[in-house]
Amino acid sequence: MVGAQLHWRQGRWTLQQGASRRTVTLTRRSTATQWLVYLAFNDMPAGSAGQLWLYADSIPRDQLRKLRVRLVLLE
């Protein structure tokens, strides 16, 4: 998903791409390494599954740290 943004607000995840915003839930298959973050999610309204790959250099360091913490809390 080029240009997609993942947001965590008020205890829920949303995925925004252009004018479209969907509520998603991250699954436990999501994981983070030093260089790469794999996010597996379920699209709540549609019930479909999806995935995102983020490279460590494509996200600000402080946001990457917060994302890794959120992934640990999924377990």
N, CA, C, O and CB atoms as a CASP TS submission, in Angstrom:
PFRMAT TS
TARGET T0000
AUTHOR 0000-0000-0000
METHOD Language model
MODEL 1
PARENT N/A
ATOM      1  N   MET     1       0.845  -1.172   0.000  1.00  0.00           N
ATOM      2  CA  MET     1       0.000   0.000   0.000  1.00  0.00           C
ATOM      3  C   MET     1       0.890   1.235   0.000  1.00  0.00           C
ATOM      4  O   MET     1       1.399   1.642   1.045  1.00  0.00           O
ATOM      5  CB  MET     1      -0.961  -0.002   1.217  1.00  0.00           C
ATOM      6  N   VAL     2       1.068   1.800  -1.115  1.00  0.00           N
ATOM      7  CA  VAL     2       1.878   3.001  -1.208  1.00  0.00           C
ATOM      8  C   VAL     2       1.066   4.177  -0.687  1.00  0.00           C
ATOM      9  O   VAL     2      -0.083   4.372  -1.083  1.00  0.00           O
ATOM     10  CB  VAL     2       2.349   3.249  -2.667  1.00  0.00           C
ATOM     11  N   GLY     3       1.657   4.946   0.187  1.00  0.00           N
ATOM     12  CA  GLY     3       0.988   6.120   0.717  1.00  0.00           C
ATOM     13  C   GLY     3      -0.010   5.837   1.828  1.00  0.00           C
ATOM     14  O   GLY     3      -0.776   6.729   2.195  1.00  0.00           O
ATOM     15  N   ALA     4      -0.029   4.646   2.367  1.00  0.00           N
ATOM     16  CA  ALA     4      -0.946   4.311   3.454  1.00  0.00           C
ATOM     17  C   ALA     4      -0.365   4.783   4.783  1.00  0.00           C
ATOM     18  O   ALA     4       0.852   4.816   4.968  1.00  0.00           O
ATOM     19  CB  ALA     4      -1.223   2.786   3.491  1.00  0.00           C
ATOM     20  N   GLN     5      -1.247   5.143   5.694  1.00  0.00           N
ATOM     21  CA  GLN     5      -0.844   5.574   7.028  1.00  0.00           C
ATOM     22  C   GLN     5      -1.584   4.740   8.056  1.00  0.00           C
ATOM     23  O   GLN     5      -2.798   4.557   7.968  1.00  0.00           O
ATOM     24  CB  GLN     5      -1.120   7.086   7.241  1.00  0.00           C
ATOM     25  N   LEU     6      -0.844   4.238   9.027  1.00  0.00           N
ATOM     26  CA  LEU     6      -1.416   3.476  10.125  1.00  0.00           C
ATOM     27  C   LEU     6      -1.465   4.379  11.345  1.00  0.00           C
ATOM     28  O   LEU     6      -0.460   4.991  11.709  1.00  0.00           O
ATOM     29  CB  LEU     6      -0.595   2.179  10.411  1.00  0.00           C
ATOM     30  N   HIS     7      -2.630   4.466  11.981  1.00  0.00           N
ATOM     31  CA  HIS     7      -2.805   5.350  13.130  1.00  0.00           C
ATOM     32  C   HIS     7      -3.274   4.553  14.343  1.00  0.00           C
ATOM     33  O   HIS     7      -4.065   3.618  14.221  1.00  0.00           O
ATOM     34  CB  HIS     7      -3.809   6.472  12.804  1.00  0.00           C
ATOM     35  N   TRP     8      -2.772   4.939  15.517  1.00  0.00           N
ATOM     36  CA  TRP     8      -3.233   4.402  16.796  1.00  0.00           C
ATOM     37  C   TRP     8      -3.807   5.574  17.576  1.00  0.00           C
ATOM     38  O   TRP     8      -3.076   6.474  17.989  1.00  0.00           O
ATOM     39  CB  TRP     8      -2.066   3.681  17.595  1.00  0.00           C
ATOM     40  N   ARG     9      -5.114   5.558  17.776  1.00  0.00           N
ATOM     41  CA  ARG     9      -5.767   6.639  18.524  1.00  0.00           C
ATOM     42  C   ARG     9      -6.881   6.058  19.372  1.00  0.00           C
ATOM     43  O   ARG     9      -7.690   5.254  18.908  1.00  0.00           O
ATOM     44  CB  ARG     9      -6.323   7.731  17.567  1.00  0.00           C
ATOM     45  N   GLN    10      -6.905   6.478  20.614  1.00  0.00           N
ATOM     46  CA  GLN    10      -7.963   6.107  21.551  1.00  0.00           C
ATOM     47  C   GLN    10      -8.217   4.603  21.575  1.00  0.00           C
ATOM     48  O   GLN    10      -9.362   4.154  21.607  1.00  0.00           O
ATOM     49  CB  GLN    10      -9.242   6.833  21.196  1.00  0.00           C
ATOM     50  N   GLY    11      -7.134   3.836  21.561  1.00  0.00           N
ATOM     51  CA  GLY    11      -7.232   2.392  21.706  1.00  0.00           C
ATOM     52  C   GLY    11      -7.627   1.626  20.460  1.00  0.00           C
ATOM     53  O   GLY    11      -7.983   0.451  20.558  1.00  0.00           O
ATOM     54  N   ARG    12      -7.577   2.249  19.289  1.00  0.00           N
ATOM     55  CA  ARG    12      -7.915   1.514  18.075  1.00  0.00           C
ATOM     56  C   ARG    12      -6.977   1.898  16.929  1.00  0.00           C
ATOM     57  O   ARG    12      -6.432   3.001  16.878  1.00  0.00           O
ATOM     58  CB  ARG    12      -9.377   1.779  17.679  1.00  0.00           C
ATOM     59  N   TRP    13      -6.814   0.953  16.025  1.00  0.00           N
ATOM     60  CA  TRP    13      -5.967   1.132  14.845  1.00  0.00           C
ATOM     61  C   TRP    13      -6.840   1.508  13.656  1.00  0.00           C
ATOM     62  O   TRP    13      -7.917   0.944  13.467  1.00  0.00           O
ATOM     63  CB  TRP    13      -5.148  -0.158  14.540  1.00  0.00           C
ATOM     64  N   THR    14      -6.377   2.454  12.863  1.00  0.00           N
ATOM     65  CA  THR    14      -7.029   2.766  11.599  1.00  0.00           C
ATOM     66  C   THR    14      -5.967   2.811  10.515  1.00  0.00           C
ATOM     67  O   THR    14      -4.811   3.148  10.767  1.00  0.00           O
ATOM     68  CB  THR    14      -7.808   4.113  11.676  1.00  0.00           C
ATOM     69  N   LEU    15      -6.376   2.469   9.321  1.00  0.00           N
ATOM     70  CA  LEU    15      -5.497   2.492   8.159  1.00  0.00           C
ATOM     71  C   LEU    15      -6.099   3.471   7.162  1.00  0.00           C
ATOM     72  O   LEU    15      -7.249   3.326   6.747  1.00  0.00           O
ATOM     73  CB  LEU    15      -5.321   1.057   7.528  1.00  0.00           C
ATOM     74  N   GLN    16      -5.311   4.466   6.784  1.00  0.00           N
ATOM     75  CA  GLN    16      -5.799   5.486   5.878  1.00  0.00           C
ATOM     76  C   GLN    16      -4.992   5.455   4.592  1.00  0.00           C
ATOM     77  O   GLN    16      -3.762   5.428   4.613  1.00  0.00           O
ATOM     78  CB  GLN    16      -5.731   6.874   6.529  1.00  0.00           C
ATOM     79  N   GLN    17      -5.703   5.458   3.471  1.00  0.00           N
ATOM     80  CA  GLN    17      -5.058   5.545   2.167  1.00  0.00           C
ATOM     81  C   GLN    17      -5.884   6.498   1.330  1.00  0.00           C
ATOM     82  O   GLN    17      -7.003   6.179   0.929  1.00  0.00           O
ATOM     83  CB  GLN    17      -4.926   4.136   1.479  1.00  0.00           C
ATOM     84  N   GLY    18      -5.327   7.672   1.066  1.00  0.00           N
ATOM     85  CA  GLY    18      -6.086   8.714   0.383  1.00  0.00           C
ATOM     86  C   GLY    18      -7.234   9.172   1.265  1.00  0.00           C
ATOM     87  O   GLY    18      -7.032   9.468   2.443  1.00  0.00           O
ATOM     88  N   ALA    19      -8.428   9.233   0.711  1.00  0.00           N
ATOM     89  CA  ALA    19      -9.609   9.657   1.473  1.00  0.00           C
ATOM     90  C   ALA    19     -10.259   8.502   2.227  1.00  0.00           C
ATOM     91  O   ALA    19     -11.185   8.719   3.009  1.00  0.00           O
ATOM     92  CB  ALA    19     -10.628  10.292   0.541  1.00  0.00           C
ATOM     93  N   SER    20      -9.792   7.290   2.006  1.00  0.00           N
ATOM     94  CA  SER    20     -10.376   6.105   2.642  1.00  0.00           C
ATOM     95  C   SER    20      -9.714   5.825   3.986  1.00  0.00           C
ATOM     96  O   SER    20      -8.489   5.764   4.082  1.00  0.00           O
ATOM     97  CB  SER    20     -10.241   4.880   1.725  1.00  0.00           C
ATOM     98  N   ARG    21     -10.530   5.657   5.022  1.00  0.00           N
ATOM     99  CA  ARG    21     -10.022   5.303   6.352  1.00  0.00           C
ATOM    100  C   ARG    21     -10.813   4.103   6.851  1.00  0.00           C
ATOM    101  O   ARG    21     -12.044   4.120   6.862  1.00  0.00           O
ATOM    102  CB  ARG    21     -10.134   6.512   7.357  1.00  0.00           C
ATOM    103  N   ARG    22     -10.086   3.045   7.269  1.00  0.00           N
ATOM    104  CA  ARG    22     -10.730   1.813   7.744  1.00  0.00           C
ATOM    105  C   ARG    22     -10.197   1.462   9.121  1.00  0.00           C
ATOM    106  O   ARG    22      -9.034   1.711   9.439  1.00  0.00           O
ATOM    107  CB  ARG    22     -10.491   0.639   6.755  1.00  0.00           C
ATOM    108  N   THR    23     -11.066   0.883   9.930  1.00  0.00           N
ATOM    109  CA  THR    23     -10.651   0.359  11.227  1.00  0.00           C
ATOM    110  C   THR    23     -10.071  -1.029  11.008  1.00  0.00           C
ATOM    111  O   THR    23     -10.672  -1.859  10.325  1.00  0.00           O
ATOM    112  CB  THR    23     -11.845   0.322  12.241  1.00  0.00           C
ATOM    113  N   VAL    24      -8.901  -1.280  11.590  1.00  0.00           N
ATOM    114  CA  VAL    24      -8.247  -2.577  11.460  1.00  0.00           C
ATOM    115  C   VAL    24      -7.817  -3.062  12.838  1.00  0.00           C
ATOM    116  O   VAL    24      -7.696  -2.270  13.773  1.00  0.00           O
ATOM    117  CB  VAL    24      -7.031  -2.495  10.501  1.00  0.00           C
ATOM    118  N   THR    25      -7.588  -4.361  12.958  1.00  0.00           N
ATOM    119  CA  THR    25      -6.987  -4.922  14.163  1.00  0.00           C
ATOM    120  C   THR    25      -5.715  -5.637  13.746  1.00  0.00           C
ATOM    121  O   THR    25      -5.717  -6.418  12.795  1.00  0.00           O
ATOM    122  CB  THR    25      -7.972  -5.895  14.907  1.00  0.00           C
ATOM    123  N   LEU    26      -4.633  -5.370  14.456  1.00  0.00           N
ATOM    124  CA  LEU    26      -3.378  -6.065  14.186  1.00  0.00           C
ATOM    125  C   LEU    26      -3.439  -7.450  14.793  1.00  0.00           C
ATOM    126  O   LEU    26      -3.992  -7.636  15.877  1.00  0.00           O
ATOM    127  CB  LEU    26      -2.169  -5.277  14.742  1.00  0.00           C
ATOM    128  N   THR    27      -2.874  -8.422  14.097  1.00  0.00           N
ATOM    129  CA  THR    27      -2.873  -9.784  14.606  1.00  0.00           C
ATOM    130  C   THR    27      -1.536 -10.100  15.258  1.00  0.00           C
ATOM    131  O   THR    27      -0.580  -9.335  15.133  1.00  0.00           O
ATOM    132  CB  THR    27      -3.172 -10.783  13.482  1.00  0.00           C
ATOM    133  N   ARG    28      -1.476 -11.211  15.942  1.00  0.00           N
ATOM    134  CA  ARG    28      -0.245 -11.624  16.626  1.00  0.00           C
ATOM    135  C   ARG    28       0.837 -12.066  15.660  1.00  0.00           C
ATOM    136  O   ARG    28       1.981 -12.271  16.068  1.00  0.00           O
ATOM    137  CB  ARG    28      -0.541 -12.744  17.594  1.00  0.00           C
ATOM    138  N   ARG    29       0.501 -12.216  14.393  1.00  0.00           N
ATOM    139  CA  ARG    29       1.524 -12.538  13.393  1.00  0.00           C
ATOM    140  C   ARG    29       2.424 -11.346  13.128  1.00  0.00           C
ATOM    141  O   ARG    29       3.505 -11.512  12.564  1.00  0.00           O
ATOM    142  CB  ARG    29       0.875 -12.998  12.089  1.00  0.00           C
ATOM    143  N   SER    30       2.008 -10.148  13.519  1.00  0.00           N
ATOM    144  CA  SER    30       2.812  -8.941  13.333  1.00  0.00           C
ATOM    145  C   SER    30       4.090  -9.065  14.149  1.00  0.00           C
ATOM    146  O   SER    30       4.080  -9.581  15.267  1.00  0.00           O
ATOM    147  CB  SER    30       2.017  -7.666  13.743  1.00  0.00           C
ATOM    148  N   THR    31       5.185  -8.587  13.578  1.00  0.00           N
ATOM    149  CA  THR    31       6.467  -8.696  14.262  1.00  0.00           C
ATOM    150  C   THR    31       7.399  -7.576  13.812  1.00  0.00           C
ATOM    151  O   THR    31       7.182  -6.952  12.774  1.00  0.00           O
ATOM    152  CB  THR    31       7.110 -10.072  13.999  1.00  0.00           C
ATOM    153  N   ALA    32       8.420  -7.337  14.593  1.00  0.00           N
ATOM    154  CA  ALA    32       9.396  -6.294  14.271  1.00  0.00           C
ATOM    155  C   ALA    32      10.801  -6.822  14.488  1.00  0.00           C
ATOM    156  O   ALA    32      11.081  -7.497  15.479  1.00  0.00           O
ATOM    157  CB  ALA    32       9.158  -5.029  15.124  1.00  0.00           C
ATOM    158  N   THR    33      11.677  -6.507  13.554  1.00  0.00           N
ATOM    159  CA  THR    33      13.096  -6.776  13.706  1.00  0.00           C
ATOM    160  C   THR    33      13.804  -5.429  13.700  1.00  0.00           C
ATOM    161  O   THR    33      13.153  -4.385  13.651  1.00  0.00           O
ATOM    162  CB  THR    33      13.638  -7.726  12.570  1.00  0.00           C
ATOM    163  N   GLN    34      15.095  -5.447  13.748  1.00  0.00           N
ATOM    164  CA  GLN    34      15.852  -4.200  13.758  1.00  0.00           C
ATOM    165  C   GLN    34      15.656  -3.426  12.458  1.00  0.00           C
ATOM    166  O   GLN    34      15.654  -2.195  12.472  1.00  0.00           O
ATOM    167  CB  GLN    34      17.338  -4.483  13.982  1.00  0.00           C
ATOM    168  N   TRP    35      15.490  -4.121  11.341  1.00  0.00           N
ATOM    169  CA  TRP    35      15.443  -3.477  10.022  1.00  0.00           C
ATOM    170  C   TRP    35      14.063  -3.431   9.390  1.00  0.00           C
ATOM    171  O   TRP    35      13.836  -2.657   8.460  1.00  0.00           O
ATOM    172  CB  TRP    35      16.363  -4.178   9.098  1.00  0.00           C
ATOM    173  N   LEU    36      13.139  -4.248   9.881  1.00  0.00           N
ATOM    174  CA  LEU    36      11.881  -4.429   9.186  1.00  0.00           C
ATOM    175  C   LEU    36      10.734  -4.653  10.174  1.00  0.00           C
ATOM    176  O   LEU    36      10.917  -5.282  11.217  1.00  0.00           O
ATOM    177  CB  LEU    36      11.982  -5.600   8.215  1.00  0.00           C
ATOM    178  N   VAL    37       9.554  -4.134   9.837  1.00  0.00           N
ATOM    179  CA  VAL    37       8.347  -4.372  10.627  1.00  0.00           C
ATOM    180  C   VAL    37       7.308  -5.000   9.699  1.00  0.00           C
ATOM    181  O   VAL    37       7.014  -4.467   8.629  1.00  0.00           O
ATOM    182  CB  VAL    37       7.805  -3.037  11.280  1.00  0.00           C
ATOM    183  N   TYR    38       6.761  -6.127  10.118  1.00  0.00           N
ATOM    184  CA  TYR    38       5.701  -6.801   9.378  1.00  0.00           C
ATOM    185  C   TYR    38       4.414  -6.648  10.174  1.00  0.00           C
ATOM    186  O   TYR    38       4.342  -7.056  11.334  1.00  0.00           O
ATOM    187  CB  TYR    38       6.042  -8.313   9.127  1.00  0.00           C
ATOM    188  N   LEU    39       3.405  -6.065   9.556  1.00  0.00           N
ATOM    189  CA  LEU    39       2.126  -5.856  10.219  1.00  0.00           C
ATOM    190  C   LEU    39       1.053  -6.672   9.504  1.00  0.00           C
ATOM    191  O   LEU    39       0.749  -6.422   8.337  1.00  0.00           O
ATOM    192  CB  LEU    39       1.752  -4.350  10.243  1.00  0.00           C
ATOM    193  N   ALA    40       0.494  -7.628  10.195  1.00  0.00           N
ATOM    194  CA  ALA    40      -0.630  -8.416   9.684  1.00  0.00           C
ATOM    195  C   ALA    40      -1.883  -7.869  10.357  1.00  0.00           C
ATOM    196  O   ALA    40      -1.914  -7.684  11.574  1.00  0.00           O
ATOM    197  CB  ALA    40      -0.444  -9.972   9.964  1.00  0.00           C
ATOM    198  N   PHE    41      -2.914  -7.612   9.560  1.00  0.00           N
ATOM    199  CA  PHE    41      -4.115  -7.015  10.129  1.00  0.00           C
ATOM    200  C   PHE    41      -5.375  -7.604   9.513  1.00  0.00           C
ATOM    201  O   PHE    41      -5.352  -8.215   8.444  1.00  0.00           O
ATOM    202  CB  PHE    41      -4.097  -5.509   9.936  1.00  0.00           C
ATOM    203  N   ASN    42      -6.470  -7.398  10.227  1.00  0.00           N
ATOM    204  CA  ASN    42      -7.805  -7.741   9.732  1.00  0.00           C
ATOM    205  C   ASN    42      -8.584  -6.440   9.571  1.00  0.00           C
ATOM    206  O   ASN    42      -8.639  -5.618  10.486  1.00  0.00           O
ATOM    207  CB  ASN    42      -8.550  -8.739  10.706  1.00  0.00           C
ATOM    208  N   ASP    43      -9.176  -6.267   8.411  1.00  0.00           N
ATOM    209  CA  ASP    43     -10.013  -5.105   8.119  1.00  0.00           C
ATOM    210  C   ASP    43     -11.368  -5.357   8.776  1.00  0.00           C
ATOM    211  O   ASP    43     -12.091  -6.271   8.379  1.00  0.00           O
ATOM    212  CB  ASP    43     -10.157  -4.859   6.557  1.00  0.00           C
ATOM    213  N   MET    44     -11.708  -4.561   9.768  1.00  0.00           N
ATOM    214  CA  MET    44     -12.908  -4.828  10.559  1.00  0.00           C
ATOM    215  C   MET    44     -14.206  -4.738   9.750  1.00  0.00           C
ATOM    216  O   MET    44     -15.005  -5.671   9.828  1.00  0.00           O
ATOM    217  CB  MET    44     -12.972  -3.866  11.711  1.00  0.00           C
ATOM    218  N   PRO    45     -14.464  -3.691   8.989  1.00  0.00           N
ATOM    219  CA  PRO    45     -15.747  -3.658   8.271  1.00  0.00           C
ATOM    220  C   PRO    45     -15.876  -4.767   7.225  1.00  0.00           C
ATOM    221  O   PRO    45     -16.942  -5.366   7.085  1.00  0.00           O
ATOM    222  CB  PRO    45     -15.922  -2.313   7.599  1.00  0.00           C
ATOM    223  N   ALA    46     -14.797  -5.041   6.492  1.00  0.00           N
ATOM    224  CA  ALA    46     -14.865  -6.020   5.398  1.00  0.00           C
ATOM    225  C   ALA    46     -14.549  -7.438   5.861  1.00  0.00           C
ATOM    226  O   ALA    46     -14.952  -8.405   5.214  1.00  0.00           O
ATOM    227  CB  ALA    46     -13.906  -5.627   4.291  1.00  0.00           C
ATOM    228  N   GLY    47     -13.834  -7.569   6.974  1.00  0.00           N
ATOM    229  CA  GLY    47     -13.452  -8.886   7.461  1.00  0.00           C
ATOM    230  C   GLY    47     -12.308  -9.518   6.688  1.00  0.00           C
ATOM    231  O   GLY    47     -11.997 -10.691   6.894  1.00  0.00           O
ATOM    232  N   SER    48     -11.682  -8.763   5.807  1.00  0.00           N
ATOM    233  CA  SER    48     -10.577  -9.304   5.021  1.00  0.00           C
ATOM    234  C   SER    48      -9.247  -9.097   5.742  1.00  0.00           C
ATOM    235  O   SER    48      -9.122  -8.242   6.618  1.00  0.00           O
ATOM    236  CB  SER    48     -10.536  -8.649   3.632  1.00  0.00           C
ATOM    237  N   ALA    49      -8.267  -9.894   5.355  1.00  0.00           N
ATOM    238  CA  ALA    49      -6.937  -9.811   5.951  1.00  0.00           C
ATOM    239  C   ALA    49      -6.015  -9.015   5.030  1.00  0.00           C
ATOM    240  O   ALA    49      -6.231  -8.954   3.820  1.00  0.00           O
ATOM    241  CB  ALA    49      -6.358 -11.227   6.216  1.00  0.00           C
ATOM    242  N   GLY    50      -4.995  -8.413   5.614  1.00  0.00           N
ATOM    243  CA  GLY    50      -4.016  -7.658   4.843  1.00  0.00           C
ATOM    244  C   GLY    50      -2.689  -7.636   5.566  1.00  0.00           C
ATOM    245  O   GLY    50      -2.564  -8.140   6.683  1.00  0.00           O
ATOM    246  N   GLN    51      -1.707  -7.052   4.924  1.00  0.00           N
ATOM    247  CA  GLN    51      -0.375  -6.964   5.526  1.00  0.00           C
ATOM    248  C   GLN    51       0.340  -5.725   5.027  1.00  0.00           C
ATOM    249  O   GLN    51       0.082  -5.237   3.927  1.00  0.00           O
ATOM    250  CB  GLN    51       0.455  -8.222   5.212  1.00  0.00           C
ATOM    251  N   LEU    52       1.238  -5.229   5.851  1.00  0.00           N
ATOM    252  CA  LEU    52       2.098  -4.096   5.515  1.00  0.00           C
ATOM    253  C   LEU    52       3.521  -4.439   5.903  1.00  0.00           C
ATOM    254  O   LEU    52       3.759  -5.069   6.934  1.00  0.00           O
ATOM    255  CB  LEU    52       1.628  -2.795   6.226  1.00  0.00           C
ATOM    256  N   TRP    53       4.454  -4.029   5.087  1.00  0.00           N
ATOM    257  CA  TRP    53       5.877  -4.155   5.388  1.00  0.00           C
ATOM    258  C   TRP    53       6.431  -2.750   5.515  1.00  0.00           C
ATOM    259  O   TRP    53       6.279  -1.936   4.604  1.00  0.00           O
ATOM    260  CB  TRP    53       6.641  -4.979   4.284  1.00  0.00           C
ATOM    261  N   LEU    54       7.072  -2.460   6.635  1.00  0.00           N
ATOM    262  CA  LEU    54       7.700  -1.163   6.849  1.00  0.00           C
ATOM    263  C   LEU    54       9.194  -1.361   7.064  1.00  0.00           C
ATOM    264  O   LEU    54       9.610  -2.190   7.874  1.00  0.00           O
ATOM    265  CB  LEU    54       7.062  -0.427   8.057  1.00  0.00           C
ATOM    266  N   TYR    55       9.985  -0.608   6.345  1.00  0.00           N
ATOM    267  CA  TYR    55      11.428  -0.640   6.568  1.00  0.00           C
ATOM    268  C   TYR    55      11.773   0.388   7.628  1.00  0.00           C
ATOM    269  O   TYR    55      11.149   1.447   7.703  1.00  0.00           O
ATOM    270  CB  TYR    55      12.216  -0.367   5.252  1.00  0.00           C
ATOM    271  N   ALA    56      12.753   0.081   8.436  1.00  0.00           N
ATOM    272  CA  ALA    56      13.101   0.931   9.576  1.00  0.00           C
ATOM    273  C   ALA    56      13.462   2.354   9.152  1.00  0.00           C
ATOM    274  O   ALA    56      13.266   3.293   9.923  1.00  0.00           O
ATOM    275  CB  ALA    56      14.259   0.319  10.342  1.00  0.00           C
ATOM    276  N   ASP    57      13.985   2.525   7.940  1.00  0.00           N
ATOM    277  CA  ASP    57      14.355   3.868   7.501  1.00  0.00           C
ATOM    278  C   ASP    57      13.191   4.637   6.871  1.00  0.00           C
ATOM    279  O   ASP    57      13.382   5.752   6.386  1.00  0.00           O
ATOM    280  CB  ASP    57      15.490   3.782   6.516  1.00  0.00           C
ATOM    281  N   SER    58      11.983   4.051   6.873  1.00  0.00           N
ATOM    282  CA  SER    58      10.829   4.725   6.282  1.00  0.00           C
ATOM    283  C   SER    58       9.901   5.337   7.329  1.00  0.00           C
ATOM    284  O   SER    58       8.831   5.844   6.995  1.00  0.00           O
ATOM    285  CB  SER    58      10.053   3.754   5.427  1.00  0.00           C
ATOM    286  N   ILE    59      10.307   5.288   8.576  1.00  0.00           N
ATOM    287  CA  ILE    59       9.476   5.794   9.668  1.00  0.00           C
ATOM    288  C   ILE    59      10.396   6.495  10.674  1.00  0.00           C
ATOM    289  O   ILE    59      11.496   6.008  10.940  1.00  0.00           O
ATOM    290  CB  ILE    59       8.655   4.630  10.355  1.00  0.00           C
ATOM    291  N   PRO    60       9.967   7.620  11.233  1.00  0.00           N
ATOM    292  CA  PRO    60      10.803   8.294  12.237  1.00  0.00           C
ATOM    293  C   PRO    60      11.127   7.353  13.406  1.00  0.00           C
ATOM    294  O   PRO    60      10.295   6.546  13.819  1.00  0.00           O
ATOM    295  CB  PRO    60      10.093   9.565  12.760  1.00  0.00           C
ATOM    296  N   ARG    61      12.327   7.474  13.915  1.00  0.00           N
ATOM    297  CA  ARG    61      12.835   6.566  14.955  1.00  0.00           C
ATOM    298  C   ARG    61      11.935   6.499  16.180  1.00  0.00           C
ATOM    299  O   ARG    61      11.719   5.413  16.718  1.00  0.00           O
ATOM    300  CB  ARG    61      14.217   6.994  15.379  1.00  0.00           C
ATOM    301  N   ASP    62      11.404   7.634  16.637  1.00  0.00           N
ATOM    302  CA  ASP    62      10.540   7.615  17.834  1.00  0.00           C
ATOM    303  C   ASP    62       9.217   6.900  17.551  1.00  0.00           C
ATOM    304  O   ASP    62       8.699   6.206  18.425  1.00  0.00           O
ATOM    305  CB  ASP    62      10.263   9.055  18.321  1.00  0.00           C
ATOM    306  N   GLN    63       8.669   7.057  16.357  1.00  0.00           N
ATOM    307  CA  GLN    63       7.431   6.359  16.012  1.00  0.00           C
ATOM    308  C   GLN    63       7.675   4.861  15.847  1.00  0.00           C
ATOM    309  O   GLN    63       6.819   4.048  16.195  1.00  0.00           O
ATOM    310  CB  GLN    63       6.832   6.941  14.725  1.00  0.00           C
ATOM    311  N   LEU    64       8.832   4.503  15.322  1.00  0.00           N
ATOM    312  CA  LEU    64       9.185   3.095  15.184  1.00  0.00           C
ATOM    313  C   LEU    64       9.286   2.434  16.556  1.00  0.00           C
ATOM    314  O   LEU    64       8.827   1.307  16.741  1.00  0.00           O
ATOM    315  CB  LEU    64      10.510   2.944  14.417  1.00  0.00           C
ATOM    316  N   ARG    65       9.882   3.129  17.509  1.00  0.00           N
ATOM    317  CA  ARG    65       9.986   2.598  18.871  1.00  0.00           C
ATOM    318  C   ARG    65       8.601   2.385  19.471  1.00  0.00           C
ATOM    319  O   ARG    65       8.344   1.350  20.086  1.00  0.00           O
ATOM    320  CB  ARG    65      10.810   3.546  19.762  1.00  0.00           C
ATOM    321  N   LYS    66       7.712   3.354  19.298  1.00  0.00           N
ATOM    322  CA  LYS    66       6.349   3.229  19.823  1.00  0.00           C
ATOM    323  C   LYS    66       5.599   2.081  19.156  1.00  0.00           C
ATOM    324  O   LYS    66       4.850   1.361  19.816  1.00  0.00           O
ATOM    325  CB  LYS    66       5.580   4.538  19.623  1.00  0.00           C
ATOM    326  N   LEU    67       5.797   1.908  17.857  1.00  0.00           N
ATOM    327  CA  LEU    67       5.150   0.811  17.145  1.00  0.00           C
ATOM    328  C   LEU    67       5.640  -0.536  17.660  1.00  0.00           C
ATOM    329  O   LEU    67       4.846  -1.455  17.858  1.00  0.00           O
ATOM    330  CB  LEU    67       5.406   0.925  15.641  1.00  0.00           C
ATOM    331  N   ARG    68       6.944  -0.651  17.876  1.00  0.00           N
ATOM    332  CA  ARG    68       7.485  -1.905  18.413  1.00  0.00           C
ATOM    333  C   ARG    68       6.904  -2.227  19.787  1.00  0.00           C
ATOM    334  O   ARG    68       6.611  -3.386  20.082  1.00  0.00           O
ATOM    335  CB  ARG    68       9.008  -1.829  18.502  1.00  0.00           C
ATOM    336  N   VAL    69       6.739  -1.215  20.619  1.00  0.00           N
ATOM    337  CA  VAL    69       6.128  -1.413  21.945  1.00  0.00           C
ATOM    338  C   VAL    69       4.700  -1.907  21.796  1.00  0.00           C
ATOM    339  O   VAL    69       4.294  -2.837  22.492  1.00  0.00           O
ATOM    340  CB  VAL    69       6.154  -0.102  22.769  1.00  0.00           C
ATOM    341  N   ARG    70       3.935  -1.303  20.902  1.00  0.00           N
ATOM    342  CA  ARG    70       2.551  -1.727  20.670  1.00  0.00           C
ATOM    343  C   ARG    70       2.499  -3.180  20.201  1.00  0.00           C
ATOM    344  O   ARG    70       1.598  -3.923  20.590  1.00  0.00           O
ATOM    345  CB  ARG    70       1.873  -0.812  19.634  1.00  0.00           C
ATOM    346  N   LEU    71       3.453  -3.587  19.370  1.00  0.00           N
ATOM    347  CA  LEU    71       3.479  -4.971  18.891  1.00  0.00           C
ATOM    348  C   LEU    71       3.782  -5.940  20.014  1.00  0.00           C
ATOM    349  O   LEU    71       3.230  -7.040  20.048  1.00  0.00           O
ATOM    350  CB  LEU    71       4.507  -5.132  17.782  1.00  0.00           C
ATOM    351  N   VAL    72       4.643  -5.555  20.924  1.00  0.00           N
ATOM    352  CA  VAL    72       4.935  -6.411  22.085  1.00  0.00           C
ATOM    353  C   VAL    72       3.679  -6.562  22.933  1.00  0.00           C
ATOM    354  O   VAL    72       3.425  -7.638  23.474  1.00  0.00           O
ATOM    355  CB  VAL    72       6.100  -5.822  22.938  1.00  0.00           C
ATOM    356  N   LEU    73       2.902  -5.509  23.054  1.00  0.00           N
ATOM    357  CA  LEU    73       1.682  -5.552  23.865  1.00  0.00           C
ATOM    358  C   LEU    73       0.592  -6.425  23.236  1.00  0.00           C
ATOM    359  O   LEU    73      -0.347  -6.824  23.925  1.00  0.00           O
ATOM    360  CB  LEU    73       1.151  -4.143  24.072  1.00  0.00           C
ATOM    361  N   LEU    74       0.703  -6.722  21.953  1.00  0.00           N
ATOM    362  CA  LEU    74      -0.269  -7.622  21.299  1.00  0.00           C
ATOM    363  C   LEU    74      -0.160  -9.040  21.811  1.00  0.00           C
ATOM    364  O   LEU    74      -1.140  -9.784  21.788  1.00  0.00           O
ATOM    365  CB  LEU    74      -0.072  -7.614  19.789  1.00  0.00           C
ATOM    366  N   GLU    75       1.023  -9.430  22.275  1.00  0.00           N
ATOM    367  CA  GLU    75       1.274 -10.811  22.687  1.00  0.00           C
ATOM    368  C   GLU    75       0.639 -11.149  23.956  1.00  0.00           C
ATOM    369  O   GLU    75       0.763 -12.279  24.427  1.00  0.00           O
ATOM    370  CB  GLU    75       2.700 -11.075  22.795  1.00  0.00           C
TER
END
